[in-house]
Every structure is written in structure tokens, then in C-alpha cells.
Amino acid sequence: MTEPEAVEVVLVDDHHMFRTGVKASLDDRVLVIGEADTVDSAIALVRELQPPVVLLDVHLPGGDGGGGAEVIRSCADLLGSTRFLALSVSDASEDVVAVIRAGARGYVTKAIDGPALSDAVRRVAGGDAVFSPRLAGFVLDAFGAAAGDVATGDDELDRLSAREREVMRLIARGFSYREVATELFISIKTVETHVSAVLRKLQLSSRHELTRWAAARRLL
């Protein structure tokens, strides 16, 4: 069986030692092809390389002082092919909301380990939204108001079984399949089956859409 190609990533952080640590922690499923340490250098490098994923710190020097969110906004025309994953020590709501509204597809804190970060990069590259689980409330703030969706009746939820609702909420909060399996004491295969059923019944195509759907209905 052929191994999947490594996801190419641009790493943006103003601390050289941290970038070195991140590169050492990522596994062979992720390849760092460029690094930047300021808003201006990040914008230039992302535009030059147009990688599938940009790992982006929230607080960066340079530019107009907008940090990571400014980088994303300045590359808005690339969002169809380049996805931004915020990687920050900050878990402040204003930081999370700012980068999500700018267009980031996820936000994880620097407490994440190498394998989990590699998983997050691949999931974002594949179109998923990825968030550290305890940031779910901030995801609600960002997506619920911005999506402009109006909560509907309970008929959509009625399509789901009790277990599917449990799985749906955890997945929408950013839990990985393994984390959901551990939380609910079921197998990863069972989680995959439930997620497929949830997406089919709600007529959604990805975890990103599921997060928006759940947030708009205040189900997180």
C-alpha cells in the first residue's frame, strides 16, 4: 500500500527555537517547506509557495499590527487552496475569534504534541476544521454569529440517534476520532460509522460544515 504524500506546510512564528521544536516534533506525514517570523515575511512567503497548509502563530510582529489574522486577510484570495491552522500559546477568546473570522480553518494551542499536531495538519489539509476541544465555546462565538444561520426546529436532530448526537457534539467541538472513542468507550471504527451516518442524515459534507451547523444551533 502506497504511503500518502507528506503535506507541505509553511511555519510562521517569531521564535526560532519554537519553529525548530515544531519541525522536530512533526512526523513524516508533514513537510515544512518554508518559515517566516513576521507578518510581512509570512505574507510574501505564503504567496510565493502557496502551500496546502500554513501553521500560523497569532501574535506576530510587523505589518499593521494585526498578527496572524492580518496574514490570513492579506492572503484571502488563496483560501480556496491554502488553509490556515493557528498554533498559539494563547487561548484567549479574542485571539481565537479573530483568526477564525479572518478565515483560519482551525486553532490549536502549543500544548499539543507532535503526533496530534501532524494529525491536525493533515485534517485541515483534507478540509476539516480542527480546534483544541476546550476552545469550543470560542468556535461557537465565531461561527454562530458569522454564519448567519437561523436555528431550526428539532426535526434535524430527530434524525439522529442518541449516540449519534453524542458523537456529533464531540466531533463538532474538534475531538479526533480517537478522542471520541475514548470519551464514549467505543471503538474508532464505530465512531467512523456514526460520523458517516451523521453527515449523511444532516446532508453535510465535512467536519467543518458540521461544526458550523452545530454552532449555529448552539449545540456545542
C-alpha positions in Angstrom: 0.0 0.0 0.0 1.5 3.4 -1.0 2.1 5.8 1.8 0.2 9.2 1.4 2.4 12.1 0.3 3.5 14.4 3.1 1.5 17.6 3.4 3.7 20.7 2.7 3.5 23.4 5.3 4.8 26.9 5.8 5.6 27.5 9.5 5.1 31.0 10.8 6.3 32.0 14.3 8.6 34.8 15.5 10.6 32.5 17.8 13.3 30.5 16.0 13.7 27.9 18.8 10.0 27.2 18.8 10.0 26.7 15.0 12.9 24.3 15.4 11.0 22.4 18.1 7.9 22.1 15.9 9.8 20.8 12.9 11.5 18.2 15.2 8.1 17.2 16.6 6.2 16.7 13.3 6.2 13.3 11.8 7.0 12.3 8.2 3.4 12.9 7.1 4.2 16.7 7.2 7.0 18.6 5.4 7.9 22.1 6.4 8.9 23.9 3.1 9.3 27.4 4.4 9.5 29.5 7.5 8.6 33.1 8.4 8.8 35.2 11.5 6.9 38.4 10.8 3.6 39.4 9.2 5.3 40.8 6.1 7.6 37.9 5.5 4.7 35.5 6.1 2.5 37.1 3.5 5.3 37.2 1.0 6.3 33.5 1.6 2.7 32.2 1.6 2.0 34.0 -1.7 5.3 32.6 -3.2 4.9 29.0 -2.1 1.0 28.7 -1.8 1.3 25.6 0.5 -1.7 23.4 1.3 -1.4 24.4 5.0 0.1 27.3 6.9 0.9 26.8 10.6 0.5 30.3 12.0 1.1 32.0 15.3 -1.5 34.5 16.4 0.9 37.2 17.7 3.5 38.3 15.1 5.5 41.5 14.7 5.3 43.6 11.6 2.5 44.6 9.2 -0.2 46.9 10.6 -0.1 45.1 14.0 -2.8 42.6 13.1 -0.7 39.5 13.7 -1.8 36.2 12.3 -5.3 37.4 11.4 -3.7 40.1 9.2 -1.7 37.4 7.4 -4.8 35.5 6.6 -6.8 38.5 5.5 -3.9 39.5 3.2 -4.0 36.1 1.6 -7.8 35.8 1.4 -7.7 35.1 -2.3 -5.7 31.9 -1.6 -8.1 30.5 0.9 -9.5 28.1 -1.6 -6.3 26.2 -1.9 -4.2 27.3 1.1 -5.7 26.6 4.6 -4.5 28.3 7.8 -4.2 26.5 11.1 -3.5 28.7 14.1 -0.9 27.4 16.5 -0.6 29.6 19.6 0.2 29.7 23.3 -2.8 31.9 23.7 -6.3 30.5 24.4 -7.9 34.0 24.8 -11.3 34.3 23.2 -10.4 37.4 21.3 -7.4 35.7 19.6 -9.4 32.6 18.7 -12.3 34.6 17.3 -10.1 37.0 15.4 -8.3 34.3 13.3 -11.4 32.2 12.8 -13.3 35.2 11.4 -10.3 36.1 9.2 -10.5 32.6 7.6 -8.5 30.1 9.7 -9.7 26.5 9.5 -8.6 25.7 13.0 -6.9 26.7 16.2 -4.8 24.6 18.4 -2.6 25.6 21.4 1.1 25.0 21.8 0.4 22.3 24.5 -0.4 19.9 21.6 2.1 17.1 21.0 3.8 16.3 17.7 1.6 13.4 16.5 -1.6 15.3 17.4 -0.3 18.4 15.5 0.6 16.2 12.5 -2.9 14.8 12.6 -4.3 18.3 12.8 -2.3 19.5 9.8 -3.5 16.5 7.7 -7.1 17.0 8.7 -7.0 20.7 7.9 -5.4 19.9 4.5 -8.3 17.5 3.9 -10.9 20.2 4.5 -11.7 19.6 8.2 -12.0 22.2 10.9 -9.7 21.4 13.8 -9.9 23.0 17.3 -8.5 22.2 20.7 -11.6 20.8 22.5 -11.7 23.4 25.2 -11.9 26.2 22.7 -15.3 25.0 21.5 -17.1 28.0 23.2 -15.0 30.4 21.1 -15.8 28.5 18.0 -19.4 29.0 18.8 -18.9 32.7 19.1 -17.0 32.9 15.8 -19.2 30.6 13.7 -22.6 31.0 15.3 -22.8 34.8 14.7 -20.8 34.9 11.5 -22.6 32.1 9.7 -25.9 34.0 9.7 -27.7 30.7 10.2 -31.0 30.6 12.0 -31.7 27.8 14.4 -34.3 25.5 13.0 -36.7 23.1 14.8 -35.8 19.8 16.3 -36.6 17.9 13.2 -33.0 17.7 12.1 -31.8 16.5 15.5 -34.7 14.0 15.5 -33.0 12.3 12.5 -30.1 11.3 14.8 -30.0 8.6 17.4 -28.9 9.5 21.0 -25.4 8.0 20.3 -25.1 9.9 17.0 -25.9 13.1 18.8 -23.1 12.5 21.4 -20.6 11.8 18.6 -21.8 14.8 16.6 -21.2 17.2 19.5 -17.7 15.9 20.2 -16.7 15.9 16.6 -18.1 19.4 16.2 -16.0 20.5 19.2 -12.8 19.4 17.5 -12.3 16.0 19.1 -10.4 13.5 17.0 -11.9 10.1 16.3 -9.6 8.5 18.8 -10.6 11.1 21.5 -14.3 10.5 20.8 -13.8 6.7 21.1 -12.0 7.1 24.4 -14.6 9.6 25.7 -17.6 7.3 24.8 -15.9 3.9 25.4 -16.5 2.8 21.8 -14.1 1.7 19.0 -12.7 4.1 16.4 -14.4 2.1 13.7 -17.8 2.7 15.5 -17.0 6.4 15.7 -16.3 6.5 11.9 -19.6 4.7 11.3 -21.5 7.2 13.4 -19.8 10.2 11.8 -20.7 9.0 8.3 -24.3 8.5 9.4 -24.5 12.0 10.9 -23.1 13.7 7.8 -25.5 11.7 5.6 -28.6 12.4 7.7 -27.8 16.1 8.0 -26.7 16.4 4.4 -23.3 17.8 5.3 -20.0 17.0 3.5 -17.3 17.6 6.1 -16.4 18.2 9.8 -16.0 21.9 9.0 -19.7 22.1 7.9 -20.7 20.0 10.9 -19.0 22.5 13.3 -20.8 25.4 11.7 -24.1 23.6 11.7 -23.8 22.7 15.4 -22.5 26.1 16.4 -25.3 27.9 14.6 -27.8 25.8 16.6 -25.9 26.3 19.9 -25.4 22.6 20.3 -21.7 22.8 21.3 
